[in-house]
Amino acid sequence: MTESASAAPAPAEGERHASWLELFFDLTAVAGVAQLAHLLHGSPGWDDVALYAVMFLAFWTGWMLFTVYGNVSGDEVRTWTVLAGMFGMAVMAASVHGVREDRAGAFALAYILVRSLAGKAWERRGEYVPELPITQLGLGLTPWVVSMWFDGTARYALWALGLAIDLTVMFSVSGTRLTARVDARYAREAREPGPGRRAAAKPEAALMDAPHLGERLGLFQLIVLGEAIAQVVAAASQVEWDAALYAVGAGSFLLLLLLWSLSLRHGADGVPLLAWDVLPVRLVLPPHCFVAGAVAALAAGLGDAVEYPHHPVPQPVRWLLCGSLAVYLAVAGVAALSSGRGVRGTLLLVGPPLAAVLVTAAAARQAGAAHLVWLLVAAAAWTRLVTERRRPERRRPGRRRPGRRGRPARPAP
């Protein structure tokens, strides 16, 4: 495989890389993702998929907040603050297996702790990130607090409401709007501080380190892909080895390899087919989350498929496999369109494989694991091969892409 022009350039001399503490935090977060995949094992229903999506968004939100905190703070990061966040993420992970019984409250309380620690970290620094409005607007945490007094479906619905509020804020509040709101709020407090109170100091707008953030986002996807391979290996170790299993195992490995190539060699920030510096951070983070969640769900489906090398794959597992890859391809299509590939180019890249995956999910009722997995390999391979054939010309040396709002420009490869 050759590297495309949209791949990440080599780090410039003196560029900051992820620290050991940041990598340790990433591994803790992905350990939680691995636990969540168990919610999808067996024959998951739509309620299982919905609960997985809500809990994955919670894990990813906690990870993202501390990732941005470390990105902005650099050497000034408070180690104990990050370690406390890691403890909260570990409690969330340990609560997954019993979340339907008696551990949902522990999961919610740990999430509230993680969000609160991240908010306090920004208060101590006296900064906010214009491209990450939930560092200043914490309305999405309120339903989680309220959920402590509910059980069952009502509790999960409140979790979903809180995360929906955060996503809505992420999409709708631009850095310019957030800065204007912060300026107006502190100007009002300066005029009317209230009896016996002094006006609080206005926080400073903080810029993110673009190469470092891109590396962290890519590393997260890489670790999720590695965890997917681990799940396939663990499942294969429990069944009898024969030619059918070899076919499933080889196909699963090749499928994950293709997703690695699309996300990290032909994408940016861990998002497949995304070019550098074409979207603001607030619009990059949601697709990163969706891609990571889709890969983790696909891993659970591949682990289940290994158990059916000689029999038709059950419908829930078939839809889990195909649906996960369909989400991945859909995000890749949005990223390609945003990167200037045009409607026709984007449809050529993801239209045929997306249609093939959906038809397979609906019609391949008698497909065994090997046939199903290799159909998914063919779908991903189409996008990979077309991407290579239609890659844009490289920019001339010395030219720079315009930086996204709130992020310094990244040097062209």
ROLOGU-265877 format. One record per residue (C-alpha): residue number from 1; x, z, y. Coordinates in nm, 2 decimals. Layout:
<recs>
<nr = NUM; east = X; up = Z; north = Y> $
...
</recs>
This chain:
<recs>
<nr = 1; east = 0.00; up = 0.00; north = 0.00> $
<nr = 2; east = 0.13; up = -0.09; north = 0.34> $
<nr = 3; east = 0.05; up = 0.11; north = 0.65> $
<nr = 4; east = -0.19; up = -0.02; north = 0.91> $
<nr = 5; east = -0.16; up = -0.03; north = 1.28> $
<nr = 6; east = -0.42; up = 0.24; north = 1.32> $
<nr = 7; east = -0.22; up = 0.49; north = 1.11> $
<nr = 8; east = -0.07; up = 0.80; north = 1.28> $
<nr = 9; east = 0.27; up = 0.73; north = 1.43> $
<nr = 10; east = 0.58; up = 0.93; north = 1.34> $
<nr = 11; east = 0.60; up = 1.25; north = 1.54> $
<nr = 12; east = 0.81; up = 1.23; north = 1.86> $
<nr = 13; east = 1.12; up = 1.44; north = 1.89> $
<nr = 14; east = 1.03; up = 1.79; north = 2.01> $
<nr = 15; east = 0.67; up = 1.75; north = 1.91> $
<nr = 16; east = 0.51; up = 2.07; north = 1.79> $
<nr = 17; east = 0.40; up = 2.10; north = 1.43> $
<nr = 18; east = 0.16; up = 2.33; north = 1.25> $
<nr = 19; east = 0.31; up = 2.68; north = 1.21> $
<nr = 20; east = 0.33; up = 2.88; north = 0.89> $
<nr = 21; east = 0.05; up = 3.10; north = 1.02> $
<nr = 22; east = -0.17; up = 2.80; north = 1.09> $
<nr = 23; east = -0.11; up = 2.65; north = 0.75> $
<nr = 24; east = -0.19; up = 2.99; north = 0.59> $
<nr = 25; east = -0.52; up = 2.99; north = 0.78> $
<nr = 26; east = -0.60; up = 2.64; north = 0.67> $
<nr = 27; east = -0.55; up = 2.74; north = 0.30> $
<nr = 28; east = -0.78; up = 3.03; north = 0.35> $
<nr = 29; east = -1.05; up = 2.81; north = 0.50> $
<nr = 30; east = -1.02; up = 2.55; north = 0.22> $
<nr = 31; east = -1.04; up = 2.82; north = -0.04> $
<nr = 32; east = -1.39; up = 2.89; north = 0.10> $
<nr = 33; east = -1.47; up = 2.52; north = 0.08> $
<nr = 34; east = -1.37; up = 2.52; north = -0.29> $
<nr = 35; east = -1.60; up = 2.81; north = -0.35> $
<nr = 36; east = -1.88; up = 2.62; north = -0.18> $
<nr = 37; east = -1.84; up = 2.33; north = -0.42> $
<nr = 38; east = -1.96; up = 2.55; north = -0.70> $
<nr = 39; east = -2.31; up = 2.55; north = -0.53> $
<nr = 40; east = -2.33; up = 2.18; north = -0.63> $
<nr = 41; east = -2.21; up = 2.21; north = -0.99> $
<nr = 42; east = -2.46; up = 2.14; north = -1.28> $
<nr = 43; east = -2.77; up = 1.96; north = -1.16> $
<nr = 44; east = -2.80; up = 2.05; north = -0.79> $
<nr = 45; east = -3.14; up = 2.01; north = -0.62> $
<nr = 46; east = -3.21; up = 1.93; north = -0.26> $
<nr = 47; east = -3.22; up = 2.30; north = -0.18> $
<nr = 48; east = -2.87; up = 2.34; north = -0.32> $
<nr = 49; east = -2.74; up = 2.05; north = -0.12> $
<nr = 50; east = -2.90; up = 2.18; north = 0.20> $
<nr = 51; east = -2.76; up = 2.53; north = 0.15> $
<nr = 52; east = -2.42; up = 2.38; north = 0.08> $
<nr = 53; east = -2.43; up = 2.18; north = 0.40> $
<nr = 54; east = -2.53; up = 2.48; north = 0.61> $
<nr = 55; east = -2.26; up = 2.70; north = 0.47> $
<nr = 56; east = -1.99; up = 2.43; north = 0.49> $
<nr = 57; east = -2.07; up = 2.38; north = 0.86> $
<nr = 58; east = -2.03; up = 2.76; north = 0.91> $
<nr = 59; east = -1.69; up = 2.75; north = 0.74> $
<nr = 60; east = -1.57; up = 2.45; north = 0.93> $
<nr = 61; east = -1.69; up = 2.59; north = 1.26> $
<nr = 62; east = -1.49; up = 2.91; north = 1.21> $
<nr = 63; east = -1.18; up = 2.71; north = 1.11> $
<nr = 64; east = -1.22; up = 2.47; north = 1.41> $
<nr = 65; east = -1.25; up = 2.75; north = 1.66> $
<nr = 66; east = -0.93; up = 2.92; north = 1.55> $
<nr = 67; east = -0.75; up = 2.58; north = 1.51> $
<nr = 68; east = -0.82; up = 2.50; north = 1.88> $
<nr = 69; east = -0.72; up = 2.85; north = 1.98> $
<nr = 70; east = -0.38; up = 2.81; north = 1.80> $
<nr = 71; east = -0.35; up = 2.46; north = 1.95> $
<nr = 72; east = -0.38; up = 2.58; north = 2.31> $
<nr = 73; east = -0.20; up = 2.91; north = 2.27> $
<nr = 74; east = 0.11; up = 2.78; north = 2.09> $
<nr = 75; east = 0.38; up = 3.05; north = 2.07> $
<nr = 76; east = 0.15; up = 3.29; north = 2.26> $
<nr = 77; east = -0.10; up = 3.31; north = 1.98> $
<nr = 78; east = -0.19; up = 3.66; north = 1.87> $
<nr = 79; east = -0.10; up = 3.69; north = 1.51> $
<nr = 80; east = -0.33; up = 3.98; north = 1.43> $
<nr = 81; east = -0.63; up = 3.79; north = 1.59> $
<nr = 82; east = -0.57; up = 3.50; north = 1.35> $
<nr = 83; east = -0.52; up = 3.73; north = 1.05> $
<nr = 84; east = -0.85; up = 3.90; north = 1.14> $
<nr = 85; east = -1.02; up = 3.56; north = 1.15> $
<nr = 86; east = -0.86; up = 3.48; north = 0.81> $
<nr = 87; east = -1.01; up = 3.81; north = 0.67> $
<nr = 88; east = -1.35; up = 3.71; north = 0.79> $
<nr = 89; east = -1.32; up = 3.36; north = 0.63> $
<nr = 90; east = -1.21; up = 3.53; north = 0.31> $
<nr = 91; east = -1.52; up = 3.75; north = 0.31> $
<nr = 92; east = -1.73; up = 3.44; north = 0.37> $
<nr = 93; east = -1.57; up = 3.27; north = 0.07> $
<nr = 94; east = -1.61; up = 3.58; north = -0.16> $
<nr = 95; east = -1.98; up = 3.59; north = -0.06> $
<nr = 96; east = -2.06; up = 3.24; north = -0.17> $
<nr = 97; east = -2.14; up = 3.31; north = -0.54> $
<nr = 98; east = -2.39; up = 3.58; north = -0.46> $
<nr = 99; east = -2.54; up = 3.43; north = -0.15> $
<nr = 100; east = -2.87; up = 3.38; north = -0.31> $
<nr = 101; east = -2.88; up = 3.74; north = -0.44> $
<nr = 102; east = -2.73; up = 4.02; north = -0.23> $
<nr = 103; east = -2.44; up = 3.87; north = -0.04> $
<nr = 104; east = -2.61; up = 3.66; north = 0.22> $
<nr = 105; east = -2.59; up = 3.94; north = 0.47> $
<nr = 106; east = -2.22; up = 3.98; north = 0.41> $
<nr = 107; east = -2.17; up = 3.60; north = 0.47> $
<nr = 108; east = -2.37; up = 3.61; north = 0.79> $
<nr = 109; east = -2.19; up = 3.93; north = 0.91> $
<nr = 110; east = -1.85; up = 3.77; north = 0.84> $
<nr = 111; east = -1.94; up = 3.46; north = 1.03> $
<nr = 112; east = -2.05; up = 3.66; north = 1.33> $
<nr = 113; east = -1.72; up = 3.84; north = 1.31> $
<nr = 114; east = -1.52; up = 3.52; north = 1.30> $
<nr = 115; east = -1.72; up = 3.37; north = 1.60> $
<nr = 116; east = -1.68; up = 3.69; north = 1.80> $
<nr = 117; east = -1.31; up = 3.71; north = 1.74> $
<nr = 118; east = -1.26; up = 3.36; north = 1.85> $
<nr = 119; east = -1.47; up = 3.42; north = 2.17> $
<nr = 120; east = -1.27; up = 3.74; north = 2.25> $
<nr = 121; east = -0.94; up = 3.55; north = 2.20> $
<nr = 122; east = -1.05; up = 3.30; north = 2.48> $
<nr = 123; east = -1.16; up = 3.59; north = 2.71> $
<nr = 124; east = -0.82; up = 3.76; north = 2.67> $
<nr = 125; east = -0.64; up = 3.43; north = 2.76> $
<nr = 126; east = -0.87; up = 3.38; north = 3.06> $
<nr = 127; east = -0.92; up = 3.01; north = 2.96> $
<nr = 128; east = -1.18; up = 2.78; north = 2.82> $
<nr = 129; east = -1.16; up = 2.43; north = 2.67> $
<nr = 130; east = -1.37; up = 2.17; north = 2.85> $
<nr = 131; east = -1.39; up = 1.95; north = 2.55> $
<nr = 132; east = -1.51; up = 2.24; north = 2.32> $
<nr = 133; east = -1.82; up = 2.38; north = 2.50> $
<nr = 134; east = -1.90; up = 2.64; north = 2.23> $
<nr = 135; east = -1.60; up = 2.84; north = 2.34> $
<nr = 136; east = -1.81; up = 2.92; north = 2.65> $
<nr = 137; east = -2.16; up = 2.86; north = 2.53> $
<nr = 138; east = -2.23; up = 3.09; north = 2.24> $
<nr = 139; east = -2.61; up = 3.05; north = 2.21> $
<nr = 140; east = -2.57; up = 2.92; north = 1.85> $
<nr = 141; east = -2.46; up = 3.26; north = 1.74> $
<nr = 142; east = -2.79; up = 3.43; north = 1.83> $
<nr = 143; east = -2.99; up = 3.30; north = 1.53> $
<nr = 144; east = -2.72; up = 3.43; north = 1.30> $
<nr = 145; east = -2.76; up = 3.78; north = 1.44> $
<nr = 146; east = -3.14; up = 3.76; north = 1.41> $
<nr = 147; east = -3.10; up = 3.64; north = 1.05> $
<nr = 148; east = -2.97; up = 3.99; north = 0.95> $
<nr = 149; east = -3.34; up = 4.11; north = 0.95> $
<nr = 150; east = -3.46; up = 3.82; north = 0.73> $
<nr = 151; east = -3.43; up = 3.72; north = 0.37> $
<nr = 152; east = -3.44; up = 3.40; north = 0.16> $
<nr = 153; east = -3.54; up = 3.07; north = 0.31> $
<nr = 154; east = -3.61; up = 3.22; north = 0.66> $
<nr = 155; east = -3.25; up = 3.35; north = 0.67> $
<nr = 156; east = -3.10; up = 3.01; north = 0.58> $
<nr = 157; east = -3.33; up = 2.84; north = 0.83> $
<nr = 158; east = -3.19; up = 3.06; north = 1.10> $
<nr = 159; east = -2.84; up = 2.98; north = 1.00> $
<nr = 160; east = -2.92; up = 2.61; north = 1.02> $
<nr = 161; east = -3.08; up = 2.66; north = 1.36> $
<nr = 162; east = -2.77; up = 2.83; north = 1.50> $
<nr = 163; east = -2.54; up = 2.55; north = 1.37> $
<nr = 164; east = -2.78; up = 2.28; north = 1.50> $
<nr = 165; east = -2.76; up = 2.44; north = 1.85> $
<nr = 166; east = -2.38; up = 2.43; north = 1.83> $
<nr = 167; east = -2.37; up = 2.07; north = 1.72> $
<nr = 168; east = -2.62; up = 1.98; north = 2.00> $
<nr = 169; east = -2.40; up = 2.15; north = 2.25> $
<nr = 170; east = -2.10; up = 1.97; north = 2.12> $
<nr = 171; east = -2.26; up = 1.63; north = 2.16> $
<nr = 172; east = -2.45; up = 1.68; north = 2.48> $
<nr = 173; east = -2.22; up = 1.89; north = 2.70> $
<nr = 174; east = -1.93; up = 1.70; north = 2.83> $
<nr = 175; east = -1.61; up = 1.85; north = 2.97> $
<nr = 176; east = -1.72; up = 1.76; north = 3.32> $
<nr = 177; east = -2.05; up = 1.93; north = 3.28> $
<nr = 178; east = -1.90; up = 2.24; north = 3.13> $
<nr = 179; east = -1.64; up = 2.27; north = 3.41> $
<nr = 180; east = -1.92; up = 2.23; north = 3.67> $
<nr = 181; east = -2.12; up = 2.51; north = 3.50> $
<nr = 182; east = -1.82; up = 2.74; north = 3.49> $
<nr = 183; east = -1.74; up = 2.68; north = 3.85> $
<nr = 184; east = -2.10; up = 2.73; north = 3.96> $
<nr = 185; east = -2.14; up = 3.05; north = 3.75> $
<nr = 186; east = -1.82; up = 3.22; north = 3.89> $
<nr = 187; east = -1.89; up = 3.10; north = 4.25> $
<nr = 188; east = -2.23; up = 3.27; north = 4.22> $
<nr = 189; east = -2.07; up = 3.59; north = 4.09> $
<nr = 190; east = -1.82; up = 3.58; north = 4.37> $
<nr = 191; east = -2.09; up = 3.57; north = 4.63> $
<nr = 192; east = -2.31; up = 3.83; north = 4.45> $
<nr = 193; east = -2.09; up = 4.05; north = 4.23> $
<nr = 194; east = -2.36; up = 4.32; north = 4.21> $
<nr = 195; east = -2.35; up = 4.69; north = 4.31> $
<nr = 196; east = -2.02; up = 4.86; north = 4.20> $
<nr = 197; east = -1.89; up = 4.55; north = 4.03> $
<nr = 198; east = -1.60; up = 4.32; north = 4.12> $
<nr = 199; east = -1.63; up = 3.95; north = 4.07> $
<nr = 200; east = -1.47; up = 3.84; north = 3.74> $
<nr = 201; east = -1.17; up = 3.61; north = 3.76> $
<nr = 202; east = -1.27; up = 3.25; north = 3.68> $
<nr = 203; east = -1.11; up = 3.12; north = 3.36> $
<nr = 204; east = -0.88; up = 2.83; north = 3.37> $
<nr = 205; east = -0.95; up = 2.50; north = 3.20> $
<nr = 206; east = -0.70; up = 2.45; north = 2.91> $
<nr = 207; east = -0.58; up = 2.12; north = 2.78> $
<nr = 208; east = -0.52; up = 2.06; north = 2.41> $
<nr = 209; east = -0.20; up = 1.93; north = 2.25> $
<nr = 210; east = -0.32; up = 1.60; north = 2.11> $
<nr = 211; east = -0.05; up = 1.53; north = 1.84> $
<nr = 212; east = -0.07; up = 1.89; north = 1.72> $
<nr = 213; east = -0.45; up = 1.88; north = 1.70> $
<nr = 214; east = -0.44; up = 1.55; north = 1.52> $
<nr = 215; east = -0.20; up = 1.69; north = 1.26> $
<nr = 216; east = -0.41; up = 2.00; north = 1.20> $
<nr = 217; east = -0.72; up = 1.78; north = 1.15> $
<nr = 218; east = -0.54; up = 1.56; north = 0.91> $
<nr = 219; east = -0.39; up = 1.85; north = 0.72> $
<nr = 220; east = -0.74; up = 1.99; north = 0.67> $
<nr = 221; east = -0.86; up = 1.67; north = 0.51> $
<nr = 222; east = -0.54; up = 1.65; north = 0.30> $
<nr = 223; east = -0.60; up = 2.00; north = 0.16> $
<nr = 224; east = -0.96; up = 1.92; north = 0.09> $
<nr = 225; east = -0.85; up = 1.61; north = -0.10> $
<nr = 226; east = -0.60; up = 1.81; north = -0.29> $
<nr = 227; east = -0.87; up = 2.06; north = -0.38> $
<nr = 228; east = -1.08; up = 1.77; north = -0.51> $
<nr = 229; east = -0.80; up = 1.67; north = -0.75> $
<nr = 230; east = -0.77; up = 2.03; north = -0.86> $
<nr = 231; east = -1.14; up = 2.04; north = -0.95> $
<nr = 232; east = -1.12; up = 1.72; north = -1.16> $
<nr = 233; east = -0.82; up = 1.86; north = -1.34> $
<nr = 234; east = -0.99; up = 2.19; north = -1.41> $
<nr = 235; east = -1.30; up = 2.02; north = -1.54> $
<nr = 236; east = -1.09; up = 1.78; north = -1.76> $
<nr = 237; east = -0.91; up = 2.07; north = -1.91> $
<nr = 238; east = -1.23; up = 2.20; north = -2.06> $
<nr = 239; east = -1.35; up = 1.89; north = -2.25> $
<nr = 240; east = -1.22; up = 1.68; north = -2.54> $
<nr = 241; east = -0.97; up = 1.41; north = -2.44> $
<nr = 242; east = -1.04; up = 1.06; north = -2.55> $
<nr = 243; east = -1.05; up = 0.70; north = -2.40> $
<nr = 244; east = -1.37; up = 0.76; north = -2.21> $
<nr = 245; east = -1.23; up = 1.07; north = -2.04> $
<nr = 246; east = -0.91; up = 0.89; north = -1.95> $
<nr = 247; east = -1.12; up = 0.62; north = -1.78> $
<nr = 248; east = -1.31; up = 0.89; north = -1.58> $
<nr = 249; east = -1.00; up = 1.08; north = -1.49> $
<nr = 250; east = -0.81; up = 0.77; north = -1.38> $
<nr = 251; east = -1.10; up = 0.64; north = -1.18> $
<nr = 252; east = -1.15; up = 0.98; north = -1.01> $
<nr = 253; east = -0.78; up = 0.99; north = -0.91> $
<nr = 254; east = -0.78; up = 0.64; north = -0.78> $
<nr = 255; east = -1.10; up = 0.71; north = -0.58> $
<nr = 256; east = -0.95; up = 1.01; north = -0.41> $
<nr = 257; east = -0.63; up = 0.81; north = -0.34> $
<nr = 258; east = -0.84; up = 0.54; north = -0.16> $
<nr = 259; east = -1.01; up = 0.81; north = 0.05> $
<nr = 260; east = -0.67; up = 0.95; north = 0.13> $
<nr = 261; east = -0.55; up = 0.61; north = 0.25> $
<nr = 262; east = -0.86; up = 0.54; north = 0.46> $
<nr = 263; east = -0.87; up = 0.89; north = 0.62> $
<nr = 264; east = -0.50; up = 0.95; north = 0.68> $
<nr = 265; east = -0.32; up = 0.61; north = 0.68> $
<nr = 266; east = -0.60; up = 0.39; north = 0.83> $
<nr = 267; east = -0.76; up = 0.66; north = 1.04> $
<nr = 268; east = -0.69; up = 0.92; north = 1.30> $
<nr = 269; east = -0.77; up = 1.29; north = 1.32> $
<nr = 270; east = -0.86; up = 1.28; north = 0.95> $
<nr = 271; east = -1.15; up = 1.04; north = 1.02> $
<nr = 272; east = -1.14; up = 0.71; north = 0.83> $
<nr = 273; east = -1.10; up = 0.39; north = 1.04> $
<nr = 274; east = -1.09; up = 0.58; north = 1.37> $
<nr = 275; east = -0.82; up = 0.47; north = 1.62> $
<nr = 276; east = -0.63; up = 0.71; north = 1.82> $
<nr = 277; east = -0.76; up = 0.82; north = 2.16> $
<nr = 278; east = -1.09; up = 0.63; north = 2.17> $
<nr = 279; east = -1.32; up = 0.93; north = 2.16> $
<nr = 280; east = -1.32; up = 1.27; north = 2.34> $
<nr = 281; east = -1.25; up = 1.57; north = 2.12> $
<nr = 282; east = -1.61; up = 1.69; north = 2.12> $
<nr = 283; east = -1.71; up = 1.36; north = 1.95> $
<nr = 284; east = -1.42; up = 1.35; north = 1.71> $
<nr = 285; east = -1.48; up = 1.70; north = 1.56> $
<nr = 286; east = -1.84; up = 1.64; north = 1.41> $
<nr = 287; east = -1.73; up = 1.33; north = 1.21> $
<nr = 288; east = -1.42; up = 1.52; north = 1.09> $
<nr = 289; east = -1.66; up = 1.79; north = 0.96> $
<nr = 290; east = -1.89; up = 1.54; north = 0.79> $
<nr = 291; east = -1.60; up = 1.36; north = 0.62> $
<nr = 292; east = -1.45; up = 1.69; north = 0.49> $
<nr = 293; east = -1.79; up = 1.80; north = 0.37> $
<nr = 294; east = -1.86; up = 1.47; north = 0.20> $
<nr = 295; east = -1.52; up = 1.48; north = 0.02> $
<nr = 296; east = -1.58; up = 1.84; north = -0.10> $
<nr = 297; east = -1.92; up = 1.75; north = -0.23> $
<nr = 298; east = -1.78; up = 1.44; north = -0.40> $
<nr = 299; east = -1.52; up = 1.66; north = -0.57> $
<nr = 300; east = -1.80; up = 1.87; north = -0.71> $
<nr = 301; east = -1.97; up = 1.56; north = -0.84> $
<nr = 302; east = -1.65; up = 1.43; north = -1.00> $
<nr = 303; east = -1.60; up = 1.76; north = -1.17> $
<nr = 304; east = -1.95; up = 1.74; north = -1.32> $
<nr = 305; east = -1.91; up = 1.37; north = -1.41> $
<nr = 306; east = -1.61; up = 1.46; north = -1.63> $
<nr = 307; east = -1.85; up = 1.64; north = -1.86> $
<nr = 308; east = -2.05; up = 1.32; north = -1.93> $
<nr = 309; east = -1.80; up = 1.06; north = -2.06> $
<nr = 310; east = -2.03; up = 0.95; north = -2.34> $
<nr = 311; east = -2.38; up = 1.00; north = -2.19> $
<nr = 312; east = -2.57; up = 0.88; north = -1.89> $
<nr = 313; east = -2.49; up = 1.09; north = -1.58> $
<nr = 314; east = -2.79; up = 1.31; north = -1.48> $
<nr = 315; east = -2.98; up = 1.19; north = -1.18> $
<nr = 316; east = -2.88; up = 1.49; north = -0.95> $
<nr = 317; east = -2.51; up = 1.43; north = -1.03> $
<nr = 318; east = -2.54; up = 1.06; north = -0.98> $
<nr = 319; east = -2.70; up = 1.11; north = -0.64> $
<nr = 320; east = -2.44; up = 1.37; north = -0.54> $
<nr = 321; east = -2.16; up = 1.13; north = -0.62> $
<nr = 322; east = -2.32; up = 0.83; north = -0.45> $
<nr = 323; east = -2.46; up = 1.02; north = -0.16> $
<nr = 324; east = -2.13; up = 1.18; north = -0.08> $
<nr = 325; east = -1.95; up = 0.85; north = -0.07> $
<nr = 326; east = -2.24; up = 0.70; north = 0.13> $
<nr = 327; east = -2.19; up = 0.97; north = 0.40> $
<nr = 328; east = -1.82; up = 0.90; north = 0.40> $
<nr = 329; east = -1.87; up = 0.53; north = 0.44> $
<nr = 330; east = -2.13; up = 0.57; north = 0.71> $
<nr = 331; east = -1.89; up = 0.79; north = 0.92> $
<nr = 332; east = -1.62; up = 0.54; north = 0.86> $
<nr = 333; east = -1.85; up = 0.27; north = 1.00> $
<nr = 334; east = -1.93; up = 0.47; north = 1.31> $
<nr = 335; east = -1.56; up = 0.53; north = 1.36> $
<nr = 336; east = -1.48; up = 0.16; north = 1.32> $
<nr = 337; east = -1.74; up = 0.06; north = 1.57> $
<nr = 338; east = -1.62; up = 0.32; north = 1.82> $
<nr = 339; east = -1.26; up = 0.19; north = 1.77> $
<nr = 340; east = -1.36; up = -0.16; north = 1.89> $
<nr = 341; east = -1.39; up = -0.35; north = 1.56> $
<nr = 342; east = -1.72; up = -0.50; north = 1.67> $
<nr = 343; east = -2.06; up = -0.51; north = 1.49> $
<nr = 344; east = -1.97; up = -0.80; north = 1.26> $
<nr = 345; east = -1.63; up = -0.65; north = 1.17> $
<nr = 346; east = -1.78; up = -0.31; north = 1.10> $
<nr = 347; east = -2.06; up = -0.45; north = 0.89> $
<nr = 348; east = -1.80; up = -0.64; north = 0.68> $
<nr = 349; east = -1.60; up = -0.32; north = 0.63> $
<nr = 350; east = -1.87; up = -0.08; north = 0.53> $
<nr = 351; east = -2.19; up = -0.28; north = 0.48> $
<nr = 352; east = -2.14; up = -0.42; north = 0.13> $
<nr = 353; east = -1.99; up = -0.10; north = -0.02> $
<nr = 354; east = -2.25; up = 0.12; north = 0.14> $
<nr = 355; east = -2.53; up = -0.10; north = 0.00> $
<nr = 356; east = -2.37; up = -0.11; north = -0.34> $
<nr = 357; east = -2.34; up = 0.27; north = -0.35> $
<nr = 358; east = -2.70; up = 0.32; north = -0.26> $
<nr = 359; east = -2.82; up = 0.07; north = -0.51> $
<nr = 360; east = -2.61; up = 0.24; north = -0.78> $
<nr = 361; east = -2.76; up = 0.58; north = -0.69> $
<nr = 362; east = -3.11; up = 0.44; north = -0.73> $
<nr = 363; east = -3.08; up = 0.20; north = -1.02> $
<nr = 364; east = -2.78; up = 0.30; north = -1.24> $
<nr = 365; east = -2.99; up = 0.55; north = -1.44> $
<nr = 366; east = -2.81; up = 0.48; north = -1.77> $
<nr = 367; east = -2.46; up = 0.46; north = -1.63> $
<nr = 368; east = -2.20; up = 0.68; north = -1.80> $
<nr = 369; east = -1.94; up = 0.87; north = -1.60> $
<nr = 370; east = -1.67; up = 0.60; north = -1.64> $
<nr = 371; east = -1.89; up = 0.31; north = -1.52> $
<nr = 372; east = -2.03; up = 0.52; north = -1.23> $
<nr = 373; east = -1.69; up = 0.64; north = -1.11> $
<nr = 374; east = -1.54; up = 0.29; north = -1.13> $
<nr = 375; east = -1.83; up = 0.15; north = -0.93> $
<nr = 376; east = -1.75; up = 0.40; north = -0.66> $
<nr = 377; east = -1.38; up = 0.30; north = -0.68> $
<nr = 378; east = -1.48; up = -0.07; north = -0.62> $
<nr = 379; east = -1.68; up = 0.03; north = -0.32> $
<nr = 380; east = -1.40; up = 0.23; north = -0.16> $
<nr = 381; east = -1.15; up = -0.04; north = -0.25> $
<nr = 382; east = -1.35; up = -0.30; north = -0.07> $
<nr = 383; east = -1.33; up = -0.11; north = 0.26> $
<nr = 384; east = -0.96; up = -0.04; north = 0.20> $
<nr = 385; east = -0.87; up = -0.41; north = 0.13> $
<nr = 386; east = -1.08; up = -0.55; north = 0.41> $
<nr = 387; east = -0.92; up = -0.29; north = 0.65> $
<nr = 388; east = -0.57; up = -0.41; north = 0.55> $
<nr = 389; east = -0.66; up = -0.78; north = 0.59> $
<nr = 390; east = -0.83; up = -0.74; north = 0.93> $
<nr = 391; east = -0.59; up = -0.49; north = 1.08> $
<nr = 392; east = -0.52; up = -0.54; north = 1.45> $
<nr = 393; east = -0.19; up = -0.65; north = 1.58> $
<nr = 394; east = 0.05; up = -0.37; north = 1.68> $
<nr = 395; east = 0.10; up = -0.28; north = 2.04> $
<nr = 396; east = 0.42; up = -0.37; north = 2.21> $
<nr = 397; east = 0.68; up = -0.09; north = 2.21> $
<nr = 398; east = 0.68; up = 0.12; north = 2.52> $
<nr = 399; east = 0.31; up = 0.08; north = 2.59> $
<nr = 400; east = 0.08; up = 0.39; north = 2.57> $
<nr = 401; east = -0.28; up = 0.43; north = 2.50> $
<nr = 402; east = -0.49; up = 0.60; north = 2.77> $
<nr = 403; east = -0.54; up = 0.97; north = 2.67> $
<nr = 404; east = -0.88; up = 1.11; north = 2.59> $
<nr = 405; east = -1.02; up = 1.35; north = 2.84> $
<nr = 406; east = -0.85; up = 1.69; north = 2.80> $
<nr = 407; east = -0.58; up = 1.55; north = 2.58> $
<nr = 408; east = -0.24; up = 1.40; north = 2.68> $
<nr = 409; east = -0.18; up = 1.04; north = 2.58> $
<nr = 410; east = -0.04; up = 0.97; north = 2.24> $
<nr = 411; east = 0.25; up = 0.72; north = 2.21> $
<nr = 412; east = 0.17; up = 0.39; north = 2.05> $
<nr = 413; east = 0.33; up = 0.33; north = 1.71> $
</recs>
